[in-house]
Amino acid sequence: MTGYIHSTESFGTVDGPGVRFVIFFQGCPMRCKYCHNPDTWEINAGTEVTVEELLERYERNKEFYRKGGITATGGEPLLQIGFLTELFTEAKKRGIHTCLDTSGIMYSKEKQGEFERLFHVTDLVLLDIKHSDPAGHVELTGRKQEAVLQFMKALERSEIPVVIRHVVVPGITDGEKELTDTGHLIGGLRNLVGLEILPYHTMGINKYKNMGKEYPLEGVPEMKPEQAKKARMTILRAIQEVRRNL
């Protein structure tokens, strides 16, 4: 089996624990307004590779990955779930820690068997919660939220440890209600092991210009670190509210 990837990063330190070999899968069905990798959107583009080729790249620097592993990100890795599952299966045979960074948007109950096979070889999921409100989710990403919430619950049932990621964008996802609702949305998850608040940045603007695309959030200022910390505390308080009532 072969898959399409955009690129790889040999020494990733922000996509899962430890130093990691990060694989950027090609293709994404979402059009998040703050996306800084629009070059990963096109499906069946990028570089066609085999699982063995990727693991060979991992082996070149495996001594650095003793406390890390492999992270599949994108794009959206779940678009290529068969290839992703094969990659993680072979990685687990070699004792490699596997981490999936995803929006969960490709989940469907009809393909539950496929997802269960993937879950069986997945050690950690970084789940991107784009927006707590269904209408806000559509406005921000162009896709409905339902599949994401179903995926989140499927991870909980399978007891896969989850770190929630939430990009905080001024005027879009930084409001008190949106942040509180996000905390309420995830607060009851029994498999929640972490929360990462990612401050919005504008580093992707040049990519849009080079691709001849209009940048959707032109003029929106970057989120300051202290604002991101405040947003995280708001979500944590909401999580605690939920857990006190369990």
N, C-alpha and C positions, 0 to 999 in steps of 0.2 A: 504494500500500500504506500502511496505517496500523498503528500500534502503540500499546501502552498503557504510559504512563510514570507514575511516582509523582510525580517532581519533577525539577528541574534545579538545579545549582549553578554560578554564573557564574565564580567564581574559586577553583576547587579547587587545592590545593597538595599533597595527600597521596595522590592516586590517579594516579600516573604522573609523568613528568618535566615540569618547568616549571609554569606556570599553565595550568589546563585547564578546559574546559567539561565538566562532569560530568552525565551523564544517568542517573537512577535508574529502571531498568526496573521495571515492576510485575509481580508474580507470582514465586513461588518454591516449588519442590517440597520443599525441605528445611525442617526445623524445628530448627535449631541452638539448643541450650539457651542460648547466650550472645548470640543475635541481638538487636541493638538496633534493628532496623527491622521489627518484626512487622507494621507497617502496609503493608509491601510484599508480603506473602505472597499475598493473594487474586489469583487469576488473572482476566484480562479485567475488571479494575477500573481505578481510576486515571483518567487523562486520555488520551483518544484523540487522537493527533497524526500528522502526516505527517512524512516525512523533511525535506521542504522547510521546514516550520515550525521544526523543530529547528535546521536549518542557518541559518535566518534569525536565530534567537536567538544562535547562535555568531557570526554576522557583526557583530552589534551591538558586540561587544567584541573583535573579532579582533586588534586591535593589541596586546592584552595576551597573546595566545596564541602569539606568534612562536616561543617556545622550548617551547611546550606543545602542546595539541591537544584532542582529544575523548576522553573516557573513558566507556565504557558499563559501568555497575555495576547494583546492584539491591538487593533482589530478585535474580533470575537472568536475565541477558540472553539466555542460550541457549534459554530457553523461547520466545523470539520470534526464532529464528535468521534467518528470512526477512527480517523488518524490520531486524534488526541488520545483516545483510549488505548490504542496500540502503543503509542509513545510512552504513556504512563505505565502500561503493563510491563514493557521491556525495562523501563527505569526501575520499577519495584523489584524485578528479578535481580537487579544489580545492587539493591539496597539503597537506592537513591530516593530522597525525600521529594515528593511531588506536590506542587502548589498550582492552583488554577485561579487566575484573575479574570473575572467574568461579570457581565451584567445580568446573566441568567435569562436573557431575552429569548433564547431559542428553546427553552424548556416547553415540553408538552406532555400531558398525561399519556397520550397515545404511544409515546416513545419511552415510557417509563423503564422498560427493560434495558434499552441502550444506556440510559442515564445510570441505572443501578450498576451496570458493568463498569462505567466510568467511576462512580463513587467508590467502588471496591478497591480501586488503585489510586485514589486521591487522598492525600494526607491533610491538605488544608485548602480552603477556598477563601479568596479575597473577593467579596461580593460587593459590587458597586451599586449602591442605592442612589439613583439619580435624583429622585424627587419623591416626597411622601404623599403628594396629592395626585390622584389619577389624571386629572385634567392638566395639572402642571407637568406631569411626566410626558404626556403627549406633546405639549407645547415645547418642552425642552429637548426631547429626543426624537420626536416623530413616530414613536411607537407606544402602544398601550402598555400599562403596567402589570396586567394580570399574570402574564407568564413569569415575570420576575418574582412576584409574591408566591406563586406556586413552586417555583424553583427553591426559594428560601425555605419553604415548609418541607420540601422533599429532602433538602440537606439536613434539616432538623430530624426528620424521621430516620435518616441513615446515620445520624450522629457524626456527621463530618464537621470538624471544628471550622468555625467561620469568623473571619475578621470583616466587619462592615467598613466599607469606604464610602465617603460622602464628600463630593466636591462642593465647596461653599462659594457661591457666586454672588457678588453684591447685587442686590435688587431682585434676585431670582430664588436663591436657596438659602439666604442668610436671615430671613425673617423669623421672629420669635415663634410664630405658629408653625411654620414649616419645620423648623429645627425640633420643636417639641413633638410634633406629629411623627417625625422620623424616630425619635426616641421611643415613642409609644408603639410604633410599628415593629421595632426590633427588640424591645425590652423583654418580651416573654420568651425569646429564643433560648432553649436550653443548651444549645451548642455555640453560643456567642462567646468568643474568647478575646475579642479585641475590637477597638473602634479607631479608625484613622480618618481625621478630617484633613482634606486636601484643599489648601487655599487656591482659588482660581488665579491662573497666571496667563500671560499673553504671548508665551514663547512660540505658539503655533501660527501667529499671524503671517510670518514670512512664507510659511508653507502654502497657505491659502493664496497668497499673492503669486507665488511661483507657479501654482497650479491654475491660475486664472480664476480662482473662486473668490466670492465675496465673503468676508469674515462676518459671521452672524452677530457677534458681540462687539462690534466696532464701537469704541468709546467707553466701554465698561472698564472701570479701574481694577487693577489687581487687588486681591484680598491681602491685607496686611496680616502678618503672623499673629499679632495680638488679637486681631478680630477672629481669626480662626480658632485660637485657644478659647475665646469666649463662646464661640459657637459650639465647640466640643463640650464645654461645661453645661450648656443648655440641653444638649442631647443626653448627656450623662444623668442630669437631674430627672429628665423624663423617663429614662430607663429605670432609675431607682424607684420612681413613682409606680411603675408597672410591677416591679418585683416586690414591692411592699404589699401589693394587693393580690399576689399569687397565692 
